[in-house]
């Protein structure tokens, strides 16, 4: 605590405790700023994905006035909306300024998807780059409603407008897309617009994780006989609250904790693997529950169904580990791709001579899809392998 006279207040006044400023240079008296409070509330609402009416809620006002500062006034929906737009515009200007002074190239990752009713499409563009101080950075450049028809020309046109907006047209090193045909067709037009380095040889990079998911989905179709009953049983548990209560009681009677199993969605990476993995410990209990308690006419579970699923999980674990590592955004991943491609190729070879015909069919389907994209490994991945001194090619071979 500083002496009151030294900081210009009378001896009869109480001093508010000091705090360290963000710069860390010195302590200072706290001074409430309504504009700062409004800005920070807007950031909080944006980060936590709350509604614009959050600042206008009576419970929020009561909490602030009783616990924080009685002088704080409510923030209306429109005020909060304007504040968020102002903060976005400010950060956008700062980002454009940083890109203008950037000496390096940037890489983009883009995706387009539709809502549940297929009424609207949306485009998201994320930018990755290394700044002049050699720090890895990532920013979301755009999240736009895609009102035009989903064609290669419209995709390239919208991307051009966004790149021009940020002054990045001449600074693109590569763009990562999924494997939609329209995305691939738009590359030629984007190469003409952006004039990338090395004639665009490294310009288009297909999303490796997306390809791995395609391989898995192709392979699992031949194993539906084994996986579908388990998937159906778990879905039945999740969608019937009364059955879930019966499951809780059944688990307690058998001295087990009532587990909530993972859900399986074809479009969610590695969801089938996580579903099967979560059921192994409970396979006898699930068979007993659906055989004795539920007795549904269309759900049949047997312990031997999990036997081949054990082998399936050994295969899917390789894809899951690869997806988890290659999905990182704050560390380089390009040099890791070849290592995981080799791991996938090894697991194919290991199980191609299986005694289970459905498993062989699964491996062949995965391998066919894998070879479609990686029989000739893209040069960008090979270059990063050579440049990474930590990797030893002879050990991978």
Order of alpha helices (4+ residues) and beta strands (2+ residues): beta-beta-alpha-alpha-alpha-beta-beta-beta-alpha-beta-alpha-beta-alpha-alpha-alpha-alpha-alpha-alpha-alpha-alpha-alpha-alpha
